[in-house]
Amino acid sequence: MASIAELMPRVYPSNEPDELRLVRTIAWWDRHVPPRVSRNARPTKLYRGTLMIHAVTSAWSQEISMLLPGWMQALARAVPGIDPTKVRVKVGPLPPKPPSKPVPPPIAPLALTDLPDQVAASLITIADDQVRDAVARAAAQSLAPRTPRAPTRRTGR
């Protein structure tokens, strides 16, 4: 098993360490900063080790400046390479957040009576009632029909 920290450099499109640290910083910010703060201030740039945070007003800039010392210690532990002393808060409009992926609708499981005969026959052989019920629910979910996806266009080169 590999950790996310080990996988990110392999899958993130940029080889710039500051860009990768910024991605991790934004993710940390979204998880740990109260929503009222993240609506009004967020990290936008990491340049030569200095983290730039945009705030919508000078009042938010001041509040962020007061809250930052505690947050930066935690951020530095979560994102190696972030210097907790190199932070600037800039006042101005927040750049737009990247769009989030839509959450697919949940898939309705098959009714247990609709499971294939071969699966039903295998379920009968399970002696433990709880295990049999869990396997039946898992089979009903995994065998449920999925909505067909739009065909992908492949180019032959």
C-alpha positions in Angstrom: 0.0 0.0 0.0 1.3 3.4 -0.9 0.2 6.7 0.8 -1.3 9.6 -1.0 1.8 11.6 -0.3 3.9 9.0 -2.2 1.4 8.8 -5.2 0.7 12.5 -5.7 4.1 13.3 -7.4 3.5 10.4 -9.8 0.0 11.5 -10.9 0.0 15.3 -10.5 0.8 16.9 -13.9 3.4 19.4 -12.7 6.8 18.6 -11.5 7.0 21.8 -9.6 7.2 21.1 -5.8 5.5 24.4 -4.9 2.5 23.5 -7.1 2.1 20.1 -5.4 2.5 21.7 -2.0 -0.2 24.3 -2.9 -2.6 21.5 -3.9 -2.0 19.8 -0.5 -2.3 23.1 1.3 -5.7 23.9 -0.3 -6.9 20.4 0.6 -5.8 20.9 4.2 -7.4 24.4 4.3 -10.7 23.0 3.1 -10.8 20.3 5.8 -9.5 22.3 8.8 -10.6 25.9 8.4 -14.2 26.8 9.5 -16.6 27.3 6.5 -17.2 31.0 7.4 -13.4 31.6 7.0 -13.0 29.5 3.9 -15.8 31.5 2.2 -13.8 34.7 2.8 -10.2 33.6 2.6 -8.1 30.9 1.0 -4.6 30.0 -0.1 -4.1 30.9 -3.8 -0.4 30.8 -4.5 2.9 29.3 -3.2 5.9 31.0 -4.6 9.5 30.3 -3.5 8.2 29.0 -0.2 5.9 31.9 0.6 2.2 31.1 1.0 -0.2 33.7 -0.4 -3.6 33.8 1.1 -6.3 36.0 -0.4 -8.9 37.6 1.9 -12.0 39.4 0.6 -11.7 42.4 2.9 -9.2 44.0 5.2 -11.2 42.8 8.2 -10.9 39.2 7.0 -7.2 39.8 6.4 -6.8 40.9 10.0 -8.7 38.0 11.3 -6.7 35.5 9.2 -3.5 37.1 10.5 -4.6 36.5 14.0 -5.7 32.9 13.4 -2.7 31.9 11.2 0.0 31.1 13.9 -2.0 28.2 15.2 -3.1 27.0 11.8 0.4 27.3 10.2 2.0 24.9 12.8 -0.6 22.3 11.9 -0.3 22.9 8.2 3.5 22.6 8.4 3.1 19.2 10.0 0.6 18.1 7.3 2.4 19.5 4.3 6.2 19.0 4.5 8.1 21.9 3.0 5.7 24.6 4.1 7.5 27.3 6.2 5.0 28.5 8.8 6.8 31.9 9.0 6.5 32.7 5.3 2.9 33.8 4.8 1.3 36.9 3.2 -2.3 37.8 3.3 -3.5 39.8 0.3 -6.9 41.7 0.2 -8.9 41.3 -3.0 -11.5 39.2 -4.7 -11.1 35.5 -4.3 -10.2 33.6 -7.5 -12.9 31.1 -8.4 -12.7 27.6 -6.9 -12.3 24.8 -9.4 -15.6 23.1 -10.1 -16.3 20.0 -8.1 -17.2 16.7 -9.6 -20.8 15.8 -9.5 -21.7 13.0 -7.2 -23.2 10.1 -9.1 -26.6 8.9 -7.9 -26.6 5.8 -5.8 -27.3 2.6 -7.5 -30.4 0.7 -6.3 -29.5 -2.9 -5.4 -31.3 -5.8 -6.9 -34.1 -7.4 -4.9 -32.9 -10.5 -3.2 -35.5 -12.5 -5.2 -33.9 -11.3 -8.4 -30.4 -12.7 -7.7 -29.2 -15.2 -10.3 -29.9 -18.9 -9.4 -26.2 -19.7 -9.1 -25.8 -16.9 -6.5 -28.8 -18.0 -4.5 -27.5 -21.6 -4.5 -24.2 -20.4 -3.2 -25.9 -18.3 -0.5 -27.7 -21.4 0.9 -24.3 -23.0 1.6 -23.3 -20.2 4.1 -24.2 -21.4 7.6 -23.8 -18.2 9.5 -27.0 -16.0 9.1 -25.2 -12.7 9.5 -22.5 -13.6 7.0 -25.1 -14.9 4.5 -27.1 -11.7 4.8 -24.0 -9.6 4.3 -23.0 -11.5 1.3 -26.5 -11.4 -0.1 -26.6 -7.6 0.3 -23.2 -7.2 -1.3 -24.2 -9.5 -4.3 -27.5 -7.5 -4.7 -25.5 -4.2 -4.8 -22.7 -5.4 -7.1 -25.1 -7.1 -9.6 -27.4 -4.2 -9.8 -27.7 -2.7 -13.3 -25.6 0.4 -13.9 -26.8 3.2 -16.1 -25.0 2.9 -19.4 -22.3 5.5 -19.9 -21.9 7.6 -23.0 -19.6 5.8 -25.4 -16.0 7.2 -25.4 -14.5 8.1 -28.7 -11.2 6.5 -29.4 -8.8 7.8 -31.9 -6.7 5.2 -33.8 -3.2 6.4 -34.1 
